[in-house]
Amino acid sequence: MADEMPAASLVATGKKRIPKACGSCRASKVRCDGQRPCSRCQHLRKICIFAERPQDPNELRIQSLQTEVQLLKNRLDNQQHGGHVASHLSTAPATNTSPLSIQDLTTLPHGQSPAMQRHPSSPSRKRARTRVEVEVGSVPNFVARGIVTMEQAELFFNAFFQGCDRYVPIFDPLHDSFQSIRARSSLLFDAIVAIGSGVLGDDSSQVSNMLNFQLKKMINLAIVSPEYACLETVQALLIIASYSAERSLILAFATRMAVDIGLPDAYEELTKRLVDGATAGVRGDSNLTEAELMRRARAWFQLMVLEQILRVDAGNLRAFQLRGKARRCRILLNQPFSTILDLRLLSQVELNALREKIHDSLSTCDKDDADEVMAIVRDAQIDIDIWYDDWQSIMKRSSTAETPVLLLNLEVQKYWSQAVILCRAVRALGNENISEMSVSQRHLLTTAKTALERHLRIILDQPQNYLAHFRYAMDFVWAKAAFCFLLLLKLTRLLPEEDTTFNQQLLHDGYVLLSELNKAGGGSSSGGGRSQTSKMYLQVLQLSIQKYARAVQGDRLNQQSLLADEPVIIQDMQSPLNFFWTSDNQSAQNELESFIPEQFVFEWDFPGLTLFSSPDVGENFLDEFLMGTNVDAESWFLGVPG
């Protein structure tokens, strides 16, 4: 019987795991291996032997590769989601025919594939990385890095807060101390120390240069790393922009960061709390106190002031525009969180917003529409007078030691703004030849000249409240001082005074101004100052006065009195007051007229320096000149005003 056929007679049928002798096993497809025989085999006491079909080596290799691929997928998922390899191994297909089972895979060294186990000589292959990671590092401050000592850092820090904080009024004395800033922000601490080192003296210039070099590295890191985006970083960038030639670029970075961290919203939130007691937070920062909101608002206000200055006085493109009335910022005065320097900051917020508005109006005017230009100028003068009267009353109510300085600075800003607006109006009309101007246009320049005279008079009458602080002044203030006096000299020659003693007095005032600024900072005989900026604009002043002196000496009406009033001029060859007086300089009259320093061409866009005077040439001019009957011929060629 077939059912009783011995097990040895069973042969492979070519089909996997199908016995030939046991029909019951074949029908039920139940495995019968002697361990758990089917009922028939158990009754017959037979053992079915399954014939295993040998597998193709290529099939084994494919199964091994499939297992390896699955393992690599599991490992990749673990790296992306933070899981473990063991948690994903159960998803791999299990088979007893694979040379390496799942249990074998789990015992392999980490990161090594089965194929590499079988072929130890195979080179190791690393997975290529395709993403860029921003390096975030905490850089210690100058003291921690050993660049300066703690005593030097405190000295430079205190020097900054003796005057620089007046020009960058973004700090709270109750919050921003040496230890507090040092603990909060290395970049802000280093910026204050670096700027403060430049105002102490020439002996520290090498240290100042080294600190500024190291500070630039910190700026690069702060701009790239998003972890540095905070109020202190914006404050540091504002300080650096005020005292750096790269002011426009650094201010742009500060603006972008300030917008990202929500500084513009601080002023709105603060006014809400003051008006109606609203408690809505700034972008989720509902825990900010009013003092914290005010610190954020100060930074944004100073950023806005610098941006408007660079737009109006340096010709920068507009970065943002103020909506609403700037004068509403006065609500922040006389609050528990306000400081005395907030008077200076908020008055500048109003003034520069007004200046920007006037600048935009004049820029869009038709140069042929003189009536519109004159109307804008009249409105501007009224607005500036109202601004000055309001803030003068506000500042007089704050009886502090800072009040005289605030009032003087307010008056300086008034005359400066008036002179620039008047000269910008002349530029808008498109005619810079004074000899061809109408009566109204010449009146604009005469009014601007009067404003510049008052500007010079008040800073010379109170040098202790204005010029003495110039060693702490930002770059814009130095440029403004040099420009105002140079423009006054030019307008004096283009619009001469009937009083011949005026030229002598103006030349004397030039000596005093140069001496005071040289004493305040940067000159060869001074004991301190920020050498690069201050010396550069002192040189502009010196050259201006030299040219004016030669022009005055060449004037036959003033020559005798000038030599009598100024008997000693040349003293020390190294002195900044050493002017080169030459009596045979026939081009002295137009030398000053054509003098435009490169700083006022490539850095600042102050109006008025390109004015000139060229009288009209009549039809009979050449004939009269050849006949020698034209008495004004020599004056015309020399550029003397008619």
Secondary structure, 3 states (H helix, E strand, C coil): CHHHCCHHHCCCCCCCCCCCCCHHHHHHCCCCCCCCCCHHHHHHCCCCCCCCCCCCHHHHHHHHHHHHHHHHHHHHHHHHHCCCHHHCHHHCCCCCCCCCCHHHHHCCCCCCCHHHHHCCCCCCCCCCCCCCCCCCCCCCCCCCCCCCCHHHHHHHHHHHHHHHHHHCCCCCCCCCCHHHHHHHCHHHHHHHHHHHHCCCCHHHHHHHHHHHHHHHHHHHHHHHCHHHCCHHHHHHHHHHHHCCCCHHHHHHHHHHHHHHCCCHHHHHHHHHHHHHCCCCCECCECCCCHHHHHHHHHHHHHHHHHHHHHHHHHCCCCCCCCCCCHHHHHHHCCCCCCCCHHHHHHHHHHHHHHHHHHHHHHHCCCCCCHHHHHHHHHHHHHHHHHHHHHHHHHHHCCCCCCHHHHHHHHHHHHHHHHHHHHHHHHHHCCCCEHHHCCHHHHHHHHHHHHHHHHHHHHHHHCHHHCHHHHHHCCHHHHHHHHHHHHHHHHHHHHCCCCCCHHHHHHHHHHHHHHHHHHHHCCCCCCCCCCHHHHHHHHHHHHHHHHHHHHHHHHCCCCHHHHHHHCCCCCCCCCCCCCCCCCCCCCCHHHHCCCCCCCHHHHCCCCCCCCCECCCCCCCCHHHHHHHCCCCCHHHHHHCCCC
